[in-house]
């Protein structure tokens, strides 16, 4: 099976560290090195790094680029300033989420064309590419897929910026949250984005493969903990960040998934707008809620959620939280059961285990 999976440019580095590997989104990816809990706590308390080169990466350039992308997302792109990023989603006609993504608006060329980057999930890269080019021509947006040719490393944690700053003359502290900037690292071209998927501060750094290998080793020598997909999943779950394919998919809408904050139903026309206007007015029929288990039993993906022994919902993600020291989960339930404090149960190996709906996120990083 591993032979059919795509290797990231850092595969040799992962193998040298004896990482446990697995297939994810068509790629051969590291799951863990020292262990999920150790890697998780290193990110929460110090700094860790993730090879996220498997993410889909599209370069875009064209006249009125933001305007051409606007019908594909429910978020207002027109107000983006050069160097600013926007988290959003591609929607189908039923307002189901095709994928979640980040659009990084770079600015203008000398001829006035707009440029930007689109980062999407690994498992949906081909689907996103097809959807995008079905609605706008590749020529109109200067579409270039660099998913397989560039390295992307996420450096996350309280010490992330101070550690990364040692290897670049670019002033990272001047790049605010959800901003990005080109610069250099290890004397080579690099692109820095102050975004991440862990609930901690940090950067995602895009470089060419050779620089990526040197950067990985340089950070490793500096004491940065290599982290795998296992820790990435527990970190994002504590931060209540949705995982595509589990918490959100083609049948879930932004309002159901708790992503209503990125929807602007009053902007110009966009795909799925009618459904979202109705859900905004009437309320969604179900919501993605946070569950805190009352024991140490783990509520896994697809486990039924019960009220009065009747199945009412479904768990989408669940794990033991290393930070909180308790089992947590995300689940879809009817809106009537979505209020914080509501008592429900989860069917785990044919036994009903008590859980409580709590406010999201489970973890929020302390203010500096």
N, C-alpha and C positions, 0 to 999 in steps of 0.2 A: 504493500500500500504506500509506503514512504516514497518509493520510486516514482509514483504517479503524482506526488505532491510537489508544488513549487518550492524551491529553497529561497530563503532571503539571502542577500549578499553576506549576512553575518552568520550563516549556518555553521561554518567552521569554528567561529568564536563560541557558539553555543555548545558544540560538541566538545571543544577543549575544556569547557567548564562542567562537562558531564551532565548537561541539562537533560531532563526527561522531556522527550519530544512527542508531539501528537499532531494529527491533522486538524486544521482549523481553517475554514473558508477556502479550502483548496491549497493551503500552504502548510509546510512542515514547520511547526512553531514550538518554542520552548514553553512547557507548562510550569516547571519549577526547577530551581537550582538547589538552594539550601532547604527549602520547604516553604509552603504557602504562608504559614503564620509568621515565620521569621522575615520573609520578604515583605509581607504586609506591614509588619511593625517597623521595619527599616524605612519604608516610605512615610508612614505616619510620624515617625520620630526623627528621622535624619534625611536620607535621600536615596532613591532607587532609580533604576533606569530600565526601560522596556524597549525591545526591538519591535516597532510597529510598522516595519517596512511593508507588511502585507496589506496595509490600508490602500484603498483606491486613491489615485492622485491624478487629477485632471488639470492641465494648464489651459487657461482661456484668454482670448484677446479678440476684441472686435468693437466696432462702433456701437455705442449704446448697449454695452454688454449687460449691465444690470437690468435695463428695460426688457431685454430679450429673455432673461432668466425669470423675470418677475411672474409670468403666468404659471410657472412650475412650482412655486413655493407660496405658502400663505403668509410669509413674513415680508415686511416692507424693506426692500433692498435700496430704495431710492435715496434714503438718508445716510447710507454708509459713507464714511469718509475714507480717503486713502489710508491704508494701514489698519483698517478696522475689520473685524470678523463678525459673522452672523451665524448662529446655530439655527438650523431650520430642517424641513423635511420635504421630500418629494411626495406628492399625493396622487392617488388614482382618482377616477371619477366618483367613487363612493367615499372619498376623503380618507381611505385607508392609506397607511404609511408605507410607501414603496421603500423608503430608506430615510434614516436621519443623516445629516451632513453638516459640514461647516464650509461656508463660502468666505474666502479671504479676499477682500477687495484691495487691490494694490494701488491703483491710480490710473494715470493716463500716459500714453506714449507721446512723443513729440507731434505725431499727426492727430492726436486727440482721441485715439482709440482707448478703450478701457481694458485693463488687464486684471486677472484674478486667478485664484486657485480654488479648486473644489476637492475636499477630502471626504471620501465615502467609505463605507464598510467593505472589508475584504470580500465577504461572501456574496455581496450584492454589486460588486464593481461592474460585472458584465450587464446586469439588469439595469443599473443606473445609466450606464453608457448608452444602451439601446433606447431607454426612455428619453434621455436628454436629446439624443440625435433624431428621435422620432418627431420631436416638437420644435427643434431649431436645427438648422443645417450646420454641419461641422465647419463649413467655410465662414458662416456668419459669426461664429463665436471663436474661430481660430482654435478649434478643439485639438488638444494633444494629450494622449494617455501616456503618462510616465510612471504608471503603477509598478512596473517591473524593473525600472532602471534607476530608481533613487532610493536611498536609505532614509528612514525616518526613525529617530530615536527620541523617546519621551523621557525627560529627566524630571522627576517629581519628588516633592517633599519639602520640609521646612528649610533644608540646607541646599536645595536645588540651585537657586540662582547664584548664591555665593560660590558654590562649587563650579558651576558652568562658567561663571565670569572669569575664572582663572585662565581660561583657554581661548578667550575671544576679546578683541578690543572694542567690540560693540557694547555700548552701555545697556545692559539688559534691564537694569532698574528703571530705565526711561520708557520701556515698553510696557504699557499698562495691560491689565487683564483683557483678554479678547482683542488684543492688538498683535501686529506682526511686523517684521522688518527684515530686510536682507542685510547681510554683513559678511564677516569672515570668522572662521574658527580653525585653529591650527594652521593659520595662514592660507586657508582655502575658502572659496565661496560657500556661504551657508545661508539658510533661511530660518529665522527664529519666530515661533508663534507661542504666545503666552496662553496656551490652552492645554487641556489635559482631560483625563478620564478617571481620576482617582479621588477627587475632592480636596486635593492639596494644590499648593502653588507650584509652578514650574513651567518648563518650556518643552515644545516639540521642535526638534531640529532636523531639517532636511538637508542632506548633503549627497555628494556622489559616492559610489560604493567604496572606493579606496579611502576617502576621507572618513567614511562611516566606520570602517574597520579600525582606523587609527583612533578615532574619537572614542569608540567603544573601549579599546584597550587603555586609552588615556584616562577615561573616567573610572575604569576598573582599578587602575593603579592609584587613583586618587581616593579610593575607598568607597566608591558608589556601588551599592548592592545591585547585582543583576536580578531582575524580577521577571517571572513568567506570566502566562495567561491566568494561572490560578490566583495569584495575588491581585492581578488586574481585575478579576471578577469580584473578589470579596471587597476590594477597595471601592469599586464603582457601585456595588450593591449598598454598602454603608452610606454612600453619598446619594443613593436612590436615583442613579443615572440609568436610564433604560438601555437594555441590551437588545439590539435588533435581532429578530428571529425568536426571541423569548418574550420580552415585555412589550414589544411593539412589532407589528407586521402589517401585511396588506389588508387585514380586516379590522385593525384598531385605528381609531381617529385620534388626532391630537388632544381633543377635549377629554376623551375617555382615558388617555394615557397620562393626563396631568401636564400636558404640554400646551395648554391653551394660551399660556403667556407668550408663545411665539406666533400666535395667529392674529392677523389683522383683517377681519372679515370685510372691512369697509374700504380696503384698498381696491385697485383695479381688479379686473376679472382674473381669477386663477382656478386651476383645476380642483374640484372638490368644494368650491365655495358655497354652493347651495346647501349641501349637507351640513357644513360647519355653521352657516347662518342659522339653520333650524336648530342645531344642537346648542348653539349659544343662547337662543331664545327659550328653548324648552328644557335644556339641560340634557347631558348625555345619559343613555340608559344604564350605563355601567361606568365604574371608575377603577383605575389602578391604585390600590391602596398599599400602605405599609403595614405589615403584620409583625408583632412581637410575640414569639412563642412563649408559652408559660412553662415549658420544660426545655430540655436540651435536644428534643427530637427535631431533626431537620426537615422542613417542608420543601420538597423538591419540585422541579418543573412538572406541571400537569397534575399535581395532587389536587383532589377536590376540596373546595371550601364549603363547609356546612353551616347551616343555621337551623336549630331545632331538628337535627338529624336529616335535613333535606339539603341536597346539593344545590348551591346557589352561585358558586363561582369556581375559579381555577387559579392555582398558584402558577406564577410565571418564572420566578427566580427565588432561590432560597439557599441559605448557607449559615454557618456559625460565624458570628461577628467577632473577630479577634479583638477589636477595640472595645466593644460593649460587653463581651463575655456572655453573650446569649444568642439564641437562634433567631434569625430574622428572615423575612420573605417579602416579596411583592406578589400581589394577587389581584385579579379582576373580580369585583363583586357588584351586584346591583347598587345603584346610587343610594337606595334606602339604607344600605348597610355600610356606607362608606365613611360615616362620621367617626372622628376620633373617639375612642373609648368603647366602641361597639365590640361586644364579645362574639366571637365566632369560633369555629373549630376546623381543623384540617385532618382529613383522613390519611393517616400514615400507617402503612402496612396493616390495613383493616381495623385500626384503632383510632378513635376520635381524640385528637389532641387540642387542648384549648389554646386560643390565640386572641390577641387584642389588636384592634385597628389603632395605629398610632400616627402621629404627624410625621410627614416626610421633611427632610431626610433623616435617616437614623443618626448620621454623623455630620457635623458641620465644623470645619477647621476653626480653631481659635483665631480671633482677630489679632493682627500683629500690633 
